[in-house]
């Protein structure tokens, strides 16, 4: 473990780029050469049209009726990997260690009255199902766990472990999730359907295996929103209310909390406060169906490495190649090379993923290795949130007291997960070389290559993507001056009260060619020591308040702070005018900066309405968030393009949760 953690020493400086550090050692270096002064490429998902993205799952299958859907089922995970040996003295409800196996066969526990709450027509089409079928009682029964998918004889729960910031926690597994089918809607395309909240498995650790309507609606809305934002993600097919109640610790409803004054005048020394859910509540149960190419996690490979179950690890690695990176299977060279390339592909995928999180302002909350997918997509939406009022250590997760998974620390957290996975792959390669009759020198070189990928490879790919995204968000060329502007801007953000999403969207509206001239008494180059020089008191504040950008401010900065903002704006507009990109600049910015995001207070209002039987806000948000880069109607803009309301700023269950 100490050896693995040493990998972070070279990452610490560079990976905290998101927290506004200055140029690091790999700033523009790639193979020893400097990157040229070029226009930053938009994120891969945005290059085609400058709008929304579909890069994680892009196929469109023929729509099938429910009766025909079973013809597409092909459960490769069950067929190709190792099940737990069946024993008469064990049931799926017996908590136990599952060894030398990838999964155990299970059955969802039926619910009382499955009722459709919401479904995604796009996701249905993706898997080859006619969206009209999603309104049927039969579909609700299957997605609630009361009936099997046609053509799928079994459901399965997988075993995996958990590394928390580099510390191993042993076996976990699918404690309330069961995969119910894999479907092949078109040749070469495969998607796995998994129910969340469908009952107990051997990995439930004496919990009930259920989910509640609140959490299912949050995950449903956010995972579909992330897809349309262009960020790799699992998809959401449906949410079904179970008709049962589930006991959970949570907080008061937001209306009750506002009346009781929750979140007001209860701050710690840093101006924040957070506490875990403390109110036992009977909540409405629900089952969500999510969809992905696979649900293979870092922690599945890690578990077999920790247990030295290399036969199972090799089989799973081979399966991951076929499910997530099939191009690797046809690469030339000895067998062991494909595992090096698998690790390289995983590392690059998650480096891009975390850079994309930073682009849109997403906070995963819990970044344990069991919440990290080998396919490089966002998985397990738990205590997540979108960055609203900017702070580099913003996080809604109450269990993350030291902020190791906070917004700006997510690259480092992902680097830790990659470093631990690197150690697992070194073990896998040692096993494989032994099987191939390889020598110690070859193994040493391979393990060194794995370490290089985990360190320099991760940093280089993250840095390249992150800095390209930052330039794109600013509508500027990718060059050292832009990197410096970004770092200065993040410093201003940290000292001000700024809405991350609103700021960048309104910055795109700034006409840099006609930027207001400064009065002769005001010099934006003055620093903090010159704050009282020249000009009437409050001049910089008043001028800042008159800009459209003021819409993003929760409070006007001090006069000194306002001068710092004007100094930055003067540098920014000067560079923009020098690049002379005009309308193209604004279009690029609108393609990288969403206008609409799922803020936690919106999600809370939607699920609280749904708990009262009103699903209209869930449907409305689903529609709005499917077009996050579009302007949409004035009514939608007024309702959803806004700063966080004061009542939600520190509201339990909205500003923080567990």
C-alpha positions as CSV (number, residue, x, y, z in Angstrom):
1,X,0.0,0.0,0.0
2,X,2.8,2.4,0.8
3,X,4.3,1.7,-2.6
4,X,1.0,2.6,-4.3
5,X,0.5,5.7,-2.3
6,X,3.9,7.0,-3.4
7,X,2.5,7.4,-6.8
8,X,0.7,10.5,-5.7
9,X,3.8,12.6,-4.9
10,X,4.2,13.6,-8.6
11,X,0.4,14.1,-9.0
12,X,-0.3,16.5,-6.1
13,X,0.7,19.7,-7.8
14,X,-0.7,19.1,-11.2
15,X,-3.9,17.4,-10.3
16,X,-5.0,20.3,-8.2
17,X,-5.3,22.4,-11.3
18,X,-9.0,22.5,-10.7
19,X,-8.3,24.4,-7.5
20,X,-6.7,27.2,-9.5
21,X,-3.0,26.3,-9.1
22,X,-0.6,27.8,-11.5
23,X,1.1,26.0,-14.4
24,X,2.5,22.6,-13.3
25,X,5.4,20.6,-14.6
26,X,3.3,19.0,-17.4
27,X,1.5,22.2,-18.3
28,X,2.0,22.0,-22.0
29,X,4.5,19.2,-22.4
30,X,3.7,16.2,-24.5
31,X,6.6,14.1,-25.5
32,X,8.9,17.0,-24.6
33,X,7.3,19.5,-27.0
34,X,5.2,22.5,-26.3
35,X,1.6,22.4,-27.5
36,X,1.1,25.1,-30.2
37,X,-1.1,28.1,-29.8
38,X,-4.3,26.6,-31.2
39,X,-8.0,26.8,-30.6
40,X,-8.9,24.5,-27.8
41,X,-10.8,21.5,-29.1
42,X,-14.3,21.3,-27.7
43,X,-15.0,18.2,-25.6
44,X,-15.3,15.1,-27.9
45,X,-19.1,15.2,-27.3
46,X,-19.4,18.7,-28.6
47,X,-17.2,18.8,-31.6
48,X,-19.9,17.7,-34.1
49,X,-22.5,20.3,-33.5
50,X,-21.4,22.4,-30.5
51,X,-24.5,21.2,-28.7
52,X,-25.3,18.1,-26.7
53,X,-23.4,14.9,-26.6
54,X,-24.1,11.2,-27.1
55,X,-20.6,9.9,-27.0
56,X,-21.1,7.2,-24.3
57,X,-23.9,5.4,-26.1
58,X,-24.8,6.5,-29.6
59,X,-26.5,3.6,-31.3
60,X,-30.1,3.7,-32.4
61,X,-31.8,0.3,-32.5
62,X,-35.0,-0.8,-34.2
63,X,-37.9,-0.4,-31.8
64,X,-39.3,-3.7,-30.8
65,X,-42.6,-4.5,-29.1
66,X,-42.3,-6.1,-25.6
67,X,-43.1,-9.5,-27.0
68,X,-40.2,-9.3,-29.4
69,X,-37.7,-7.9,-26.9
70,X,-36.6,-11.3,-25.5
71,X,-35.1,-12.1,-28.8
72,X,-32.3,-9.6,-28.1
73,X,-31.3,-11.1,-24.7
74,X,-27.8,-12.6,-24.4
75,X,-26.5,-12.7,-20.8
76,X,-22.7,-13.0,-21.5
77,X,-21.7,-12.2,-17.9
78,X,-23.5,-15.2,-16.7
79,X,-22.4,-17.4,-19.6
80,X,-18.7,-16.5,-19.6
81,X,-17.8,-15.9,-16.0
82,X,-17.9,-18.0,-12.8
83,X,-21.0,-18.3,-10.7
84,X,-20.9,-19.0,-7.0
85,X,-21.2,-22.7,-6.3
86,X,-24.8,-23.6,-5.3
87,X,-25.3,-24.9,-1.8
88,X,-28.5,-26.1,-0.3
89,X,-27.7,-24.5,3.1
90,X,-27.4,-21.0,1.5
91,X,-30.1,-18.7,0.2
92,X,-29.7,-15.3,-1.5
93,X,-30.6,-13.7,1.8
94,X,-27.7,-15.2,3.7
95,X,-24.8,-12.7,4.1
96,X,-21.5,-14.4,3.3
97,X,-18.1,-14.2,1.6
98,X,-18.4,-15.2,-2.0
99,X,-15.0,-16.5,-3.2
100,X,-13.6,-17.6,-6.5
101,X,-16.7,-16.4,-8.3
102,X,-17.8,-13.3,-10.1
103,X,-21.5,-13.4,-9.3
104,X,-24.3,-15.2,-7.5
105,X,-27.7,-16.0,-9.1
106,X,-30.6,-14.1,-7.4
107,X,-34.2,-13.2,-7.8
108,X,-35.7,-9.7,-7.2
109,X,-38.1,-9.6,-4.3
110,X,-41.6,-8.7,-5.5
111,X,-43.2,-5.3,-4.6
112,X,-46.8,-4.6,-3.7
113,X,-48.0,-2.4,-6.5
114,X,-45.5,-1.4,-9.2
115,X,-46.5,1.9,-10.8
116,X,-44.6,3.8,-13.5
117,X,-43.3,7.1,-12.3
118,X,-41.0,8.1,-15.2
119,X,-39.1,6.6,-18.1
120,X,-36.7,7.7,-20.7
121,X,-37.9,7.2,-24.3
122,X,-34.4,7.8,-25.6
123,X,-33.0,5.1,-23.3
124,X,-35.7,2.7,-24.4
125,X,-34.9,3.3,-28.0
126,X,-31.2,2.8,-27.2
127,X,-31.8,-0.7,-26.1
128,X,-34.2,-1.5,-29.0
129,X,-37.5,-1.2,-27.1
130,X,-40.5,0.7,-28.5
131,X,-41.0,3.6,-25.9
132,X,-44.7,3.0,-26.1
133,X,-44.1,-0.3,-24.3
134,X,-42.9,1.6,-21.2
135,X,-46.4,2.7,-20.3
136,X,-47.7,-0.8,-20.0
137,X,-48.4,-2.7,-16.8
138,X,-46.2,-5.5,-18.0
139,X,-43.2,-3.2,-18.3
140,X,-43.8,-1.8,-14.8
141,X,-44.0,-5.2,-13.4
142,X,-40.7,-6.2,-14.9
143,X,-39.0,-3.0,-13.9
144,X,-40.4,-3.2,-10.4
145,X,-38.9,-6.7,-10.0
146,X,-42.2,-8.7,-10.1
147,X,-41.5,-10.4,-13.4
148,X,-38.5,-11.4,-15.4
149,X,-37.3,-9.8,-18.7
150,X,-38.7,-11.9,-21.5
151,X,-35.9,-14.3,-22.6
152,X,-33.8,-13.8,-19.4
153,X,-34.1,-16.7,-17.1
154,X,-32.0,-15.3,-14.3
155,X,-30.8,-12.2,-12.5
156,X,-27.4,-11.9,-10.9
157,X,-25.5,-9.9,-8.3
158,X,-21.8,-9.3,-8.5
159,X,-19.1,-9.5,-5.9
160,X,-16.6,-6.7,-5.5
161,X,-14.6,-4.9,-2.8
162,X,-13.9,-1.3,-1.9
163,X,-10.9,1.0,-1.6
164,X,-11.6,4.2,0.2
165,X,-8.9,6.8,-0.6
166,X,-6.4,4.0,-0.9
167,X,-7.5,2.0,2.2
168,X,-8.9,-1.4,1.6
169,X,-12.3,-2.3,3.1
170,X,-12.8,-5.9,1.9
171,X,-15.8,-7.4,0.2
172,X,-18.9,-5.5,-0.6
173,X,-20.9,-6.4,-3.7
174,X,-24.3,-5.6,-5.2
175,X,-26.3,-5.1,-2.0
176,X,-29.4,-3.7,-3.6
177,X,-28.8,-4.1,-7.3
178,X,-29.4,-7.0,-9.6
179,X,-28.6,-7.2,-13.3
180,X,-31.7,-8.7,-15.0
181,X,-30.6,-8.9,-18.7
182,X,-28.0,-8.1,-21.3
183,X,-29.6,-7.1,-24.7
184,X,-28.0,-6.9,-28.1
185,X,-30.2,-4.5,-30.1
186,X,-27.8,-4.4,-33.1
187,X,-24.7,-6.5,-34.0
188,X,-21.7,-5.2,-32.0
189,X,-23.8,-3.4,-29.4
190,X,-24.6,-4.7,-25.9
191,X,-26.3,-3.1,-23.0
192,X,-26.9,-4.4,-19.5
193,X,-30.1,-3.7,-17.6
194,X,-29.8,-3.5,-13.8
195,X,-32.5,-2.9,-11.2
196,X,-31.6,-0.8,-8.1
197,X,-33.7,-1.3,-5.0
198,X,-35.1,-4.7,-6.0
199,X,-34.3,-6.6,-2.8
200,X,-31.7,-8.4,-0.8
201,X,-28.6,-10.3,-2.0
202,X,-25.7,-12.1,-0.2
203,X,-24.0,-8.7,-0.2
204,X,-26.8,-6.6,1.5
205,X,-24.9,-6.7,4.8
206,X,-28.2,-7.1,6.7
207,X,-29.8,-4.0,5.0
208,X,-33.1,-4.3,3.3
209,X,-31.9,-4.1,-0.3
210,X,-34.5,-1.4,-1.1
211,X,-34.4,2.1,-2.5
212,X,-36.7,5.1,-2.0
213,X,-38.5,7.3,-4.5
214,X,-36.4,10.3,-3.5
215,X,-33.1,8.7,-4.4
216,X,-34.4,7.0,-7.5
217,X,-35.7,10.2,-9.0
218,X,-32.5,12.0,-8.2
219,X,-30.4,9.4,-10.0
220,X,-32.9,9.1,-12.9
221,X,-32.8,12.9,-13.6
222,X,-29.1,13.3,-13.1
223,X,-27.9,10.3,-15.1
224,X,-30.0,11.3,-18.1
225,X,-28.9,15.0,-17.6
226,X,-25.3,13.9,-17.6
227,X,-25.8,12.1,-20.9
228,X,-27.2,15.3,-22.5
229,X,-24.3,17.3,-21.0
230,X,-21.9,15.1,-22.9
231,X,-20.4,13.4,-19.9
232,X,-19.9,9.6,-19.8
233,X,-22.6,8.0,-17.6
234,X,-24.8,5.1,-17.0
235,X,-28.3,5.7,-18.4
236,X,-31.7,5.6,-16.6
237,X,-34.5,3.7,-18.2
238,X,-37.2,3.9,-15.6
239,X,-38.4,4.6,-12.1
240,X,-41.2,2.5,-10.7
241,X,-42.9,3.2,-7.4
242,X,-43.2,0.0,-5.4
243,X,-46.3,0.7,-3.3
244,X,-44.3,-0.2,-0.2
245,X,-42.8,2.0,2.4
246,X,-39.1,1.9,3.4
247,X,-37.6,3.2,6.7
248,X,-34.8,5.6,6.1
249,X,-33.0,8.3,8.1
250,X,-33.4,11.6,6.3
251,X,-34.2,15.3,6.9
252,X,-37.4,17.2,7.1
253,X,-39.2,18.1,3.8
254,X,-38.0,21.4,2.5
255,X,-41.2,23.2,3.3
256,X,-41.1,22.0,6.9
257,X,-37.4,22.8,7.1
258,X,-38.0,26.4,5.8
259,X,-40.7,26.9,8.4
260,X,-38.5,25.5,11.1
261,X,-35.5,27.6,10.1
262,X,-33.3,24.6,9.1
263,X,-30.0,25.7,7.6
264,X,-30.1,29.2,9.2
265,X,-27.5,30.5,11.6
266,X,-26.0,27.1,12.3
267,X,-22.6,27.6,10.7
268,X,-19.2,26.3,11.6
269,X,-16.0,28.3,11.6
270,X,-15.8,28.0,7.9
271,X,-19.2,29.4,7.2
272,X,-20.7,25.9,6.5
273,X,-22.4,23.2,8.5
274,X,-23.5,19.7,7.6
275,X,-24.7,16.7,9.5
276,X,-25.9,13.2,8.5
277,X,-29.6,12.5,8.2
278,X,-31.1,12.3,11.7
279,X,-34.8,11.9,11.3
280,X,-36.3,8.3,10.8
281,X,-38.9,8.5,8.1
282,X,-41.2,6.0,6.4
283,X,-40.5,6.8,2.7
284,X,-42.1,5.6,-0.5
285,X,-40.2,2.7,-2.0
286,X,-39.1,2.6,-5.6
287,X,-37.0,0.6,-8.1
288,X,-34.9,2.2,-10.8
289,X,-33.6,0.5,-13.9
290,X,-30.2,1.7,-15.1
291,X,-28.4,0.8,-18.3
292,X,-24.8,0.6,-19.3
293,X,-22.4,-1.2,-21.6
294,X,-21.3,-3.0,-18.4
295,X,-21.3,-2.3,-14.6
296,X,-17.7,-3.6,-14.1
297,X,-16.0,-1.6,-11.3
298,X,-12.4,-1.0,-10.3
299,X,-13.2,-2.8,-7.1
300,X,-14.1,-6.0,-8.8
301,X,-10.7,-6.4,-10.3
302,X,-9.1,-5.2,-7.0
303,X,-11.0,-7.9,-5.0
304,X,-9.6,-10.8,-7.0
305,X,-6.1,-9.2,-6.8
306,X,-6.3,-8.9,-3.0
307,X,-7.5,-12.5,-2.7
308,X,-4.9,-13.7,-5.2
309,X,-7.7,-15.2,-7.2
310,X,-6.0,-14.5,-10.5
311,X,-8.0,-17.0,-12.6
312,X,-11.1,-15.0,-11.8
313,X,-9.2,-11.7,-12.4
314,X,-8.0,-12.7,-15.8
315,X,-11.4,-13.8,-16.8
316,X,-12.9,-10.5,-15.7
317,X,-10.2,-8.5,-17.4
318,X,-10.9,-10.4,-20.6
319,X,-14.6,-9.8,-20.2
320,X,-14.0,-6.0,-19.6
321,X,-12.1,-5.9,-22.9
322,X,-14.9,-7.4,-24.8
323,X,-17.6,-5.2,-23.1
324,X,-15.8,-1.9,-22.9
325,X,-12.7,-1.8,-25.2
326,X,-13.2,-4.5,-27.9
327,X,-10.5,-3.0,-30.1
328,X,-7.9,-4.3,-27.7
329,X,-8.8,-7.9,-28.4
330,X,-7.4,-7.7,-32.0
331,X,-4.2,-5.9,-31.1
332,X,-1.0,-7.8,-32.2
333,X,1.6,-9.0,-29.7
334,X,1.8,-11.4,-26.8
335,X,-1.2,-12.1,-24.6
336,X,0.0,-10.0,-21.7
337,X,0.1,-6.8,-23.8
338,X,-3.6,-6.7,-23.9
339,X,-3.7,-6.2,-20.1
340,X,-1.3,-3.3,-20.4
341,X,-3.5,-1.7,-23.1
342,X,-6.6,-2.4,-21.0
343,X,-5.1,-0.5,-18.1
344,X,-4.0,2.3,-20.4
345,X,-7.6,2.6,-21.8
346,X,-9.1,2.6,-18.4
347,X,-6.7,5.3,-17.1
348,X,-7.3,7.6,-20.1
349,X,-11.1,7.1,-19.9
350,X,-11.3,8.1,-16.2
351,X,-8.9,11.0,-16.7
352,X,-11.2,12.4,-19.4
353,X,-14.2,11.7,-17.2
354,X,-13.0,13.7,-14.2
355,X,-12.0,16.6,-16.5
356,X,-15.5,16.5,-17.9
357,X,-17.0,16.6,-14.4
358,X,-15.0,19.8,-13.8
359,X,-16.2,21.3,-17.0
360,X,-19.9,21.0,-16.1
361,X,-19.4,21.5,-12.3
362,X,-20.3,18.0,-11.2
363,X,-19.4,16.6,-7.8
364,X,-19.6,12.8,-7.4
365,X,-19.6,12.9,-3.6
366,X,-18.4,9.4,-3.0
367,X,-15.4,8.3,-5.1
368,X,-14.5,4.9,-3.6
369,X,-13.2,2.4,-6.0
370,X,-16.6,0.5,-6.0
371,X,-18.1,3.7,-7.4
372,X,-15.6,3.9,-10.3
373,X,-16.4,2.1,-13.5
374,X,-13.7,0.6,-15.8
375,X,-15.7,1.9,-18.8
376,X,-14.9,5.5,-17.7
377,X,-18.5,6.5,-17.1
378,X,-20.2,8.1,-14.0
379,X,-21.9,5.4,-11.9
380,X,-23.7,5.2,-8.6
381,X,-25.3,8.6,-8.1
382,X,-25.5,8.9,-4.3
383,X,-24.6,12.1,-2.4
384,X,-23.8,13.9,-5.7
385,X,-24.5,17.6,-6.5
386,X,-23.8,20.2,-9.2
387,X,-21.6,23.0,-8.3
388,X,-23.8,26.0,-7.5
389,X,-22.1,28.7,-5.5
390,X,-18.5,28.1,-6.3
391,X,-16.0,26.9,-3.7
392,X,-13.0,24.7,-4.5
393,X,-13.9,22.3,-1.7
394,X,-17.6,22.2,-2.3
395,X,-19.2,18.8,-1.6
396,X,-22.7,17.8,-0.5
397,X,-21.4,14.5,1.1
398,X,-21.6,14.8,4.9
399,X,-19.3,11.8,5.4
400,X,-16.4,13.6,3.6
401,X,-15.4,15.8,6.4
402,X,-11.8,16.3,5.1
403,X,-13.1,17.2,1.6
404,X,-11.0,14.5,-0.1
405,X,-13.8,14.0,-2.7
406,X,-14.7,17.7,-3.0
407,X,-15.0,19.5,-6.3
408,X,-11.4,20.4,-6.8
409,X,-10.0,17.3,-5.3
410,X,-11.8,14.9,-7.6
411,X,-8.8,14.6,-10.0
412,X,-6.6,13.6,-7.1
413,X,-9.2,11.1,-5.8
414,X,-9.4,9.5,-9.2
415,X,-5.6,9.4,-9.4
416,X,-5.6,7.5,-6.1
417,X,-8.1,5.0,-7.5
418,X,-6.0,4.6,-10.7
419,X,-2.8,4.1,-8.6
420,X,-4.5,1.3,-6.6
421,X,-5.8,-0.3,-9.7
422,X,-2.2,-0.1,-11.1
423,X,-1.0,-2.3,-8.3
424,X,-3.8,-4.8,-9.1
425,X,-2.7,-4.9,-12.7
426,X,1.0,-5.4,-11.7
427,X,-0.2,-8.5,-9.8
428,X,-2.2,-9.6,-12.9
429,X,0.8,-9.3,-15.1
430,X,3.0,-11.2,-12.7
431,X,0.5,-14.1,-12.9
432,X,0.2,-13.9,-16.7
433,X,3.9,-13.8,-17.2
434,X,4.3,-16.9,-15.1
435,X,1.7,-18.6,-17.2
436,X,3.5,-17.6,-20.4
437,X,6.9,-18.6,-19.0
438,X,8.2,-15.0,-19.1
439,X,11.3,-13.8,-17.2
440,X,11.8,-11.3,-14.4
441,X,13.2,-8.6,-16.6
442,X,10.2,-8.6,-18.8
443,X,7.9,-8.4,-15.8
444,X,9.9,-5.5,-14.3
445,X,9.6,-3.5,-17.5
446,X,5.8,-4.2,-17.8
447,X,5.2,-3.2,-14.2
448,X,7.3,0.0,-14.7
449,X,5.1,0.7,-17.8
450,X,2.0,0.3,-15.7
451,X,3.4,2.7,-13.1
452,X,4.2,5.3,-15.8
453,X,0.7,5.0,-17.2
454,X,-0.8,5.5,-13.8
455,X,1.3,8.6,-13.0
456,X,2.4,10.5,-16.1
457,X,-0.2,9.0,-18.3
458,X,-3.1,10.0,-16.1
459,X,-1.7,13.5,-15.4
460,X,-1.0,14.2,-19.1
461,X,-4.5,13.1,-20.3
462,X,-6.3,14.9,-17.5
463,X,-4.2,18.0,-18.0
464,X,-4.7,18.1,-21.8
465,X,-8.5,17.6,-21.5
466,X,-9.0,19.9,-18.5
467,X,-7.0,22.8,-20.0
468,X,-8.6,22.4,-23.4
469,X,-12.0,22.4,-21.7
470,X,-11.1,25.5,-19.7
471,X,-10.0,27.4,-22.8
472,X,-13.3,26.3,-24.5
473,X,-15.3,27.6,-21.5
474,X,-13.6,31.0,-21.9
475,X,-13.9,31.0,-25.6
476,X,-10.2,31.5,-26.0
477,X,-7.3,29.9,-27.7
478,X,-5.4,27.1,-25.9
479,X,-2.2,28.9,-24.9
480,X,-0.2,29.8,-21.7
481,X,-2.0,33.2,-21.5
482,X,-5.4,31.4,-21.3
483,X,-4.1,29.0,-18.6
484,X,-3.0,32.0,-16.6
485,X,-6.4,33.7,-17.1
486,X,-8.2,30.6,-15.9
487,X,-6.0,30.3,-12.8
488,X,-6.6,34.0,-11.9
489,X,-10.4,33.5,-12.5
490,X,-10.5,30.5,-10.1
491,X,-8.7,32.6,-7.5
492,X,-11.4,35.3,-7.9
493,X,-14.1,32.7,-7.7
494,X,-12.7,31.4,-4.4
495,X,-12.7,34.9,-3.0
496,X,-16.2,35.8,-4.2
497,X,-19.7,34.4,-4.1
498,X,-20.2,33.3,-7.7
499,X,-22.6,30.9,-9.4
500,X,-20.5,28.6,-11.5
501,X,-23.0,27.8,-14.2
502,X,-24.6,31.3,-14.5
503,X,-21.2,33.0,-14.7
504,X,-19.9,31.2,-17.7
505,X,-23.2,31.3,-19.5
506,X,-23.4,35.1,-19.0
507,X,-19.8,35.6,-19.8
508,X,-20.6,34.3,-23.3
509,X,-23.0,37.3,-23.7
510,X,-20.2,39.8,-23.1
511,X,-19.4,41.8,-26.2
512,X,-15.7,42.1,-25.8
513,X,-15.4,44.4,-28.9
514,X,-17.6,47.0,-27.2
515,X,-16.6,46.4,-23.6
516,X,-17.4,49.5,-21.5
517,X,-14.5,51.9,-21.4
518,X,-13.2,52.6,-17.9
519,X,-13.4,56.1,-16.5
520,X,-10.2,58.0,-16.4
521,X,-10.1,57.9,-12.6
522,X,-10.0,54.0,-12.6
523,X,-7.1,51.8,-13.4
524,X,-8.0,48.1,-13.3
525,X,-4.3,47.2,-13.0
526,X,-4.3,48.5,-9.4
527,X,-3.7,45.8,-6.9
528,X,-4.9,45.4,-3.3
529,X,-2.5,48.1,-2.0
530,X,-3.9,50.6,-4.4
531,X,-7.6,50.0,-3.6
532,X,-8.2,53.5,-2.3
533,X,-6.4,55.3,-5.2
534,X,-8.4,57.6,-7.4
535,X,-12.1,57.4,-8.3
536,X,-15.1,57.8,-6.1
537,X,-15.7,55.3,-3.4
538,X,-17.7,52.3,-4.7
539,X,-17.0,53.1,-8.3
540,X,-15.8,49.7,-9.2
541,X,-18.6,48.0,-7.3
542,X,-21.2,50.1,-9.1
543,X,-19.7,49.4,-12.5
544,X,-19.5,45.7,-11.8
545,X,-23.2,45.7,-10.7
546,X,-24.1,47.1,-14.1
547,X,-22.8,44.2,-16.1
548,X,-24.8,41.1,-17.1
549,X,-22.2,39.1,-15.2
550,X,-23.7,40.5,-11.9
551,X,-26.5,38.0,-12.4
552,X,-24.0,35.3,-11.3
553,X,-23.0,37.1,-8.1
554,X,-24.7,36.1,-4.8
555,X,-23.3,39.2,-3.3
556,X,-21.2,42.1,-4.7
557,X,-17.6,41.9,-3.7
558,X,-15.9,44.7,-1.8
559,X,-14.5,47.7,-3.6
560,X,-11.1,46.0,-3.6
561,X,-12.6,42.8,-4.8
562,X,-14.5,44.6,-7.6
563,X,-11.3,46.2,-8.8
564,X,-9.8,42.7,-9.0
565,X,-12.7,41.6,-11.1
566,X,-12.3,44.6,-13.4
567,X,-8.6,43.8,-13.7
568,X,-9.4,40.3,-14.8
569,X,-12.1,41.4,-17.2
570,X,-9.7,43.9,-18.8
571,X,-7.2,41.2,-19.4
572,X,-9.8,38.8,-20.7
573,X,-11.4,41.2,-23.1
574,X,-8.0,42.3,-24.4
575,X,-7.1,38.7,-25.2
576,X,-10.5,38.0,-26.8
577,X,-10.2,41.1,-29.0
578,X,-6.7,40.1,-30.0
579,X,-8.0,36.7,-31.1
580,X,-10.8,38.4,-33.1
581,X,-13.1,35.4,-33.1
582,X,-16.3,37.4,-32.4
583,X,-19.5,35.3,-32.8
584,X,-17.4,32.1,-33.0
585,X,-16.2,32.8,-29.4
586,X,-19.7,33.0,-28.1
587,X,-20.9,29.9,-29.9
588,X,-18.0,27.9,-28.6
589,X,-18.8,29.1,-25.0
590,X,-22.4,28.2,-25.3
591,X,-21.3,24.7,-26.5
592,X,-19.1,24.1,-23.5
593,X,-21.1,25.8,-20.8
594,X,-24.6,24.4,-20.1
595,X,-27.4,26.8,-19.2
596,X,-29.5,24.2,-17.4
597,X,-28.2,21.8,-14.7
598,X,-30.0,19.7,-12.0
599,X,-29.6,21.8,-8.9
600,X,-30.3,19.8,-5.7
601,X,-33.1,22.2,-4.7
602,X,-34.8,21.5,-8.1
603,X,-34.5,17.7,-7.5
604,X,-35.9,18.1,-4.0
605,X,-39.0,19.9,-5.2
606,X,-39.5,17.3,-7.9
607,X,-39.2,14.3,-5.7
608,X,-41.3,15.9,-2.9
609,X,-44.1,16.5,-5.5
610,X,-43.7,13.0,-6.7
611,X,-44.2,11.7,-3.2
612,X,-47.5,13.5,-3.2
613,X,-48.4,11.8,-6.5
614,X,-47.6,14.6,-8.8
615,X,-45.0,13.6,-11.4
616,X,-45.2,16.7,-13.5
617,X,-42.1,18.4,-12.3
618,X,-40.1,15.2,-12.8
619,X,-41.3,15.2,-16.4
620,X,-40.7,18.9,-16.8
621,X,-37.1,18.7,-15.5
622,X,-36.5,15.6,-17.7
623,X,-37.4,17.7,-20.7
624,X,-35.5,20.8,-19.7
625,X,-32.3,18.9,-18.9
626,X,-32.4,17.0,-22.2
627,X,-31.5,20.4,-23.9
628,X,-29.0,21.9,-21.5
629,X,-27.1,24.0,-24.0
630,X,-30.2,25.5,-25.7
631,X,-31.7,28.8,-24.6
632,X,-35.2,27.4,-24.4
633,X,-38.3,29.5,-23.7
634,X,-38.3,32.7,-21.5
635,X,-40.5,30.9,-19.0
636,X,-38.1,28.0,-18.7
637,X,-35.2,30.4,-18.4
638,X,-36.8,32.4,-15.6
639,X,-37.7,29.2,-13.7
640,X,-34.5,27.2,-14.1
641,X,-31.6,29.5,-15.1
642,X,-31.1,31.1,-11.8
643,X,-28.9,31.2,-8.7
644,X,-29.7,29.0,-5.8
645,X,-32.5,30.6,-3.7
646,X,-31.5,31.7,-0.3
647,X,-33.7,29.1,1.4
648,X,-31.8,26.2,-0.2
649,X,-28.3,27.6,0.5
650,X,-27.8,25.5,3.6
651,X,-31.0,23.4,3.6
652,X,-30.5,19.9,5.0
653,X,-31.1,17.3,2.2
654,X,-30.4,19.9,-0.4
655,X,-27.1,21.6,0.5
656,X,-25.8,18.4,2.1
657,X,-26.7,14.8,2.5
658,X,-25.4,11.3,3.1
